[in-house]
Structure formats: structure tokens, C-alpha cells
Amino acid sequence: MHPSHRLEALLLRIPAQHVEQLRIILQWLAFGNEPVLQSRSQIDQHLLTLDQLAEVSIVSLDSLTADIDRFIRSAELREILGDMVEPEVVPRKRWINDEQPVTTIRLKDEVKEELLSGSFRQGAASRFGFDEGQAKEIIAVTCLILLTTPDDPNEKSEWFDTMDKYPLAYFAALFWIDFIDTEIQSSILCGLIRKIFLNNPGNFKKWTELLVQAGDAYLNSNHSGLISAIGDYSDTKTGEHAPPMVWAASFNLKFIVKDLLTQGENINAAGGGRAVSALYMAVHEKHFAMTSLLLDAGGDVAD
């Protein structure tokens, strides 16, 4: 049997109630590890674990919510994925001086190539096909849904108690930004990002706390320098946190900065352990268009 036909046969056997989840999980397997692999040596790479992929299964793209009733247990997920994936043991430094081997799951190269091919998207299992841009947006959306669930953090304050309980929490907090084009976002992405920065202070606090912790968990991530430049999450002298304007400028989210300015937020509000401003971080991260926007709006490096 031709390889593409074998893959189609395997995908068409997936139980109907899990089709949507597997579509998302396959896209995570194809591109979900990319930000970490770009910033780590081959021997210290981070691939996705079954527990992390299982957490992806609770997300619904139709309702843009997370529902624990959709959860696929790791053992069942491994069985469904079959020989599309292969296990790989890697030394992952989750914490300093922790090189305990971790068993991860890797999508086979030939499977990824087939799922990305135009011909596959015209076949019997076309619903499982995707392109790179589509996959990365879905990964970002998944991360943001997890970070903004529940809508009222007071209802389930334990949502991200530990990485063991919520294995995808740190990854979602640190890397969602890597999967989007900060110049062009869909309306769905913009809405979810606004839920972090504008609509619920609890969501913003939760994300930034996880973000700083994640900077330690993924020691060599692309954003370690950014987090270090802002400093500790809480200013030890004033007790003030780095405000949304600072983080939005740091990650080059111009539409969020514009929204915050429209709402009357102080453009020069500073915070974090180093009491940095939005303009300081825009310059630090070499976001030149953001720098111009902040200067035009009266921004100063230090208030």
C-alpha cells in the first residue's frame, strides 16, 4: 500500500468523537516544539510529551473554550497516534541542574511531509491536512485559550497550580507569541490576546506570573533576555508589577498598545524589578515601529 494510503487509513480509523482533537494535536506535533528547538542545542532539545499533548485535547476551536470532559488520557492518545509518531528520550533541563531524561513524542518526518502536502489535502482524509501558517495560528489559539480559562480566575484559582498538574502551562505562557505574526492577526487571535491584556486583570496577572516562572523552566528560550531586562515580576521596592503597556511593547503588540492608550493608560508607567518603561523595552527589543509609536504618543525611556 502506498504510504499516503496507509496514513489515510490510519486517520480514517480515528473515533469520530476525537477527530477535532487529533487535527489540533497533529499540528502541535508538526510545529509545536519549534520555538524551543530554535534556541537549544540538539542534545538539549525539548519535544512534546504525551501529557502536554493530552492537555491540548481539552481545547475546542469551535467554542474557543477548554473543557475537561474532552480530555484524552495519555495512554489512549498514544494508541490513537499509533505509528505516526515515535518516542524519543531527551535530557531536558526543566530546572537548573536538572537533566533527568524525559520521554517525548516526535511526529515522523514522512508523516509531517505528507500532512503538509497539497495532494493529501485533496484525499479521503483531507480534514487532517494543514499548512504551516494555519498550524501555527492554531497552536497560538490553543495556548491563549488555556491561559484565559476559566474566564474568571477566582472560580478556579488552582488552574495552573503546578506544571505536573497542567503540563502545558509554562509552554503556553512563554511561547504563544512565537506562533503569531505580530503585524497581522486574525480576529480570533486579537480577541484572545485582548482577554489577557485588557478584559480581565486576573488573566494578565496569571499569564505574567507563569511567564516569569517559564523563563526559568526553559532556561535558554528566546525570551529569557526580555524577561531578564524587565527584572523580577514584582518591584521589591514599590511592590508594583510591570504593567500591561510594558509587556505589550516588549512583545511588539502594537494593537494592544493602541488599545491601552485609547483607554487612557499611562504610557510611561513602569514596573517590574528594574522599573522599566514601555519605551525602554521597545528599544531594548529593537521594535522600531513600536518605538516610533510610543515616542509619538509621548513615551519616555524612564518616567
FENVENFEN-V657706 format. One record per residue. N is the residue number from 1. RES is the residue in one small letter. D_CENTER is the distance of its C-alpha to the mean C-alpha in whole Angstrom. Layout:
N	RES	D_CENTER
N	RES	D_CENTER
This chain:
1	m	38
2	h	35
3	p	32
4	s	30
5	h	33
6	r	32
7	l	28
8	e	29
9	a	31
10	l	28
11	l	26
12	l	29
13	r	30
14	i	26
15	p	27
16	a	27
17	q	25
18	h	22
19	v	22
20	e	19
21	q	17
22	l	18
23	r	17
24	i	14
25	i	14
26	l	16
27	q	13
28	w	11
29	l	13
30	a	14
31	f	11
32	g	8
33	n	10
34	e	11
35	p	10
36	v	11
37	l	14
38	q	15
39	s	15
40	r	17
41	s	21
42	q	21
43	i	23
44	d	20
45	q	17
46	h	14
47	l	14
48	l	13
49	t	15
50	l	17
51	d	16
52	q	12
53	l	13
54	a	15
55	e	13
56	v	11
57	s	15
58	i	15
59	v	13
60	s	16
61	l	15
62	d	19
63	s	19
64	l	15
65	t	15
66	a	15
67	d	18
68	i	19
69	d	22
70	r	20
71	f	19
72	i	20
73	r	21
74	s	20
75	a	24
76	e	24
77	l	21
78	r	22
79	e	26
80	i	24
81	l	22
82	g	26
83	d	26
84	m	24
85	v	22
86	e	23
87	p	23
88	e	22
89	v	23
90	v	21
91	p	22
92	r	18
93	k	19
94	r	17
95	w	19
96	i	22
97	n	25
98	d	23
99	e	23
100	q	24
101	p	23
102	v	20
103	t	21
104	t	18
105	i	18
106	r	18
107	l	19
108	k	22
109	d	23
110	e	25
111	v	23
112	k	20
113	e	23
114	e	25
115	l	22
116	l	21
117	s	25
118	g	27
119	s	29
120	f	27
121	r	26
122	q	30
123	g	31
124	a	31
125	a	27
126	s	26
127	r	23
128	f	21
129	g	21
130	f	19
131	d	18
132	e	16
133	g	15
134	q	15
135	a	12
136	k	10
137	e	10
138	i	10
139	i	7
140	a	5
141	v	8
142	t	7
143	c	4
144	l	7
145	i	10
146	l	9
147	l	9
148	t	12
149	t	14
150	p	17
151	d	18
152	d	20
153	p	19
154	n	22
155	e	23
156	k	21
157	s	20
158	e	19
159	w	16
160	f	14
161	d	18
162	t	17
163	m	15
164	d	17
165	k	17
166	y	14
167	p	12
168	l	9
169	a	9
170	y	8
171	f	6
172	a	3
173	a	6
174	l	6
175	f	4
176	w	3
177	i	6
178	d	7
179	f	7
180	i	9
181	d	13
182	t	14
183	e	17
184	i	17
185	q	15
186	s	16
187	s	17
188	i	15
189	l	12
190	c	14
191	g	15
192	l	12
193	i	11
194	r	15
195	k	15
196	i	13
197	f	15
198	l	18
199	n	19
200	n	19
201	p	19
202	g	18
203	n	15
204	f	15
205	k	16
206	k	14
207	w	11
208	t	13
209	e	15
210	l	12
211	l	10
212	v	14
213	q	14
214	a	11
215	g	13
216	d	16
217	a	14
218	y	13
219	l	16
220	n	16
221	s	13
222	n	13
223	h	12
224	s	15
225	g	18
226	l	16
227	i	16
228	s	19
229	a	21
230	i	20
231	g	21
232	d	21
233	y	19
234	s	23
235	d	26
236	t	28
237	k	31
238	t	30
239	g	28
240	e	26
241	h	22
242	a	20
243	p	20
244	p	18
245	m	20
246	v	19
247	w	15
248	a	15
249	a	18
250	s	16
251	f	13
252	n	16
253	l	15
254	k	19
255	f	19
256	i	18
257	v	20
258	k	23
259	d	22
260	l	23
261	l	26
262	t	27
263	q	27
264	g	29
265	e	26
266	n	28
267	i	27
268	n	28
269	a	26
270	a	25
271	g	24
272	g	22
273	g	24
274	r	25
275	a	26
276	v	25
277	s	25
278	a	22
279	l	25
280	y	25
281	m	21
282	a	21
283	v	24
284	h	22
285	e	19
286	k	22
287	h	21
288	f	24
289	a	24
290	m	22
291	t	25
292	s	28
293	l	26
294	l	26
295	l	30
296	d	31
297	a	30
298	g	32
299	g	29
300	d	30
301	v	29
302	a	30
303	d	32
